[in-house]
Amino acid sequence: MWAFFIIFLFSVSFVSILIAIFAENIYNPMKKFFLFLILVLAVVSSASAQKKFSVYAVGFYNQENLFDTCHDVGKRDFDFLPSGSYRWNGLKYSHKLHNMARALSDMATTTLPGVGCAIIGLAEVENARALTDLCAQPELKKRGYRFCHVEGPDRRGIDCALLYNPQFFQVDDVKLYPYVPTEKQDSTFRTRGFLAVSGTLAGEHVVVIVAHLPSRFGGPYSREVGAAQMKSLKDKILAADSNCKVFVMGDMNDDPTDKSMHVALSAKEEISMVGTDDMYNPWYNVLTKQRTGTLQYQGHWNLFDQIILSPTLLNKPGLKDYSTLKYWKCEIQRMPYLFQTEGKYKGATRRTTAGGVWLDGFSDHLPTVVYLVKEQGVDTPPTNLTKLPEYDAAQLKNIAECEAERLHLEAKDTSK
């Protein structure tokens, strides 16, 4: 297993004092001998007190329309067919796969060279076939990446997914929790649900919730509803296992400062502000203080691509307890090839297409990563609580409605 070593020396001041005493008694052979022995023992003790830590990276990346070239019955994927508006053919698809695999494999490698992320959440992936093709790319295949995916009800056919390296993360349970419209919304409103994956990372129970909240064109309410439903799911997970490490990640279509994140999800900007029912959003200050983000609109940075952490992943101010997985730092991934290098949009993200022109690029979003640290050699008590919460009545009703709608749309499509 990859280890990133952080060394703590506990006896430096003690050794310095002994050296000073040794110098004062240099002309007393007996005292000099015994002090020399004590000095050697202190150095040996210092070396044995060194602690070693492992570092793990968890990422998220919006794939910007990772479609294959085949029609999925019942889905509105016609733009991404060879005859569609994007003229999406085998050449473009193969380039897209290679480009995304390159970026995904490079995520976190400035800190963990040759290793990268243990877990990566994805948005805007069409289906399991595209994910299979993605994981077959040499950059990902050599690390053995696998994926979790459940086909969702989005009418255009885009879903969330999770890539993981089984060397670090072992999957135990996978569920897609539906987005349930409220009474204020159209009951037939369909959007991406919340992909939840429960498993074990560094011997600890970890749950990742991957989301792609509704677009900004429909106003903020739909995203606030989605954020509140994710908070409810997170609360159920922690109620079952209070030690579970929970990540809520995704393309939120909102900034960390917006109501959906700051209020509905209760994602706070400072660790000192995080209570038992809250979460920590390290991206809040990246946006407000560093004034940068993960995508641009009319020259303005937004930070929609967030990875938000439960209190169980935090060290409160003044504490340095790494006996369990703890948050270390966050980074927006800015590999130079992800940006336009010339022309009108120099400095903007290098997209797959723009203005109807194929750019052979990557995504309109930048990837994000958080790093976790855990002390090596510390035993973690085993847990049997790795199963995800059961669906509630409203979720079951929505799942049944979506299934009936899927069958109707497939039958209608095949009858043409």
C-alpha positions, 0 to 999 in steps of 0.5 A: 500500500502506498504510504506518504511518510510524515515524521515526528521527532519527539526527543529533539529538545531532550537530546539538545540538553544532554549535549549541552551537559555533555560539553560541560563535563567533557573533562570528567571521564566517568560522567562523560561515559554515562552521559554518552550512554544516555545520549545514545539511548535518547537518540534510539528512543527518538527514532523509535518514536517516529510515526508513519502516516498513509495518505489517501485521495478522494476525488470528483470529476464531471465528465461533460457528456461521456456518451457512447455512440449507440442509442439507449432505448427510451432515452433522449440521447439523439444528439450523441449519435453519429447522425445527431447534432454533435456527429458523435462517432467512433473517433470522437468517442475514442478520443473522449475516453482517452482524454478523460482517462488521462485526466482521471489518472493524473488526479492527485498525482502531484501528492501521490505520484503513480497512485492517484485517487482511491475513489473518484465520483463522476457525473454526466456518464451515460451508462455502464457501457461507457464506464466499461470502456473508460476503465479499459483505457490503459491509464486506468486499467493499469491501476485496476480501477472498477466502477459502481453505477445504477441506471437512473431516470434522467430522461437525457440518459446521464447518470452519476457513477463511482470509480474506485481502486480496489487496492484501497477501497472495497465495496460492500453496498450500492444504492441509487436513492431517487430524487423525490419531488415535493408537493411544490414540484411537478410530480413527474419531475425526473432528475439524477438520483443520489448514488450511495456506495458503502465500503471500506477504506483503510479499514474504516467504514466509508460511504460516498454519496455522488450527486448531480443536482438539477440545473440552474435554469429551474431556479434554486428550489429544486437544488435546495430540495436535493441538498435536504434529501442528501442531508437526510440520507447522511443523517440516517447513515450516521445514525446507524454507524456514528463512526462512519466517514461520509462524503457528499460530492458532486456537481451541485450546480450551486456554489458553497455559499448558496442556500442549498449547500450552506443551509439545506445541507448545512455545510459549514466553511470552518471546522470550528463551526461544524456541529454533530448534524453539520458537514464541512465544506473546504471549498467555501473559502477556496471560492470566497478567499482564493476567488477561484473555482472549477468552471467559468461562466462569462469570465466568472468562476463558480465552484460547483464541484464539491466534496463535503465531509462529515464531522467524523473526518475532522480534527477539531482545532487544536487536535491532531488525532490521526488514529482514524481517517482525517481530512488533510487538505483540498485541491482543484486539479489544474493540469495545464492540458485542461485549459485553452492555451490560445484564442478568445477563450485562452485560460478557460477550460478546454471542453469537448465541444463548444459552439458546435465545434469539436475541440477534442478536449476534456470537460467544462469542469475541473476535477477536485480532490481531498486528501485524508491522513491516517496513522499507520499501525493503528488497529481500527475496530471492525464494523458490520454496519456497512449496509446502506439504509433501506428505501423509505415509502416515498422513495419506493413510490418514486422508484415504482413510478420511474420504472413504469415510466421507463417501460412505457418510454421503451415500448414507445421508442421501439414501436417507432 
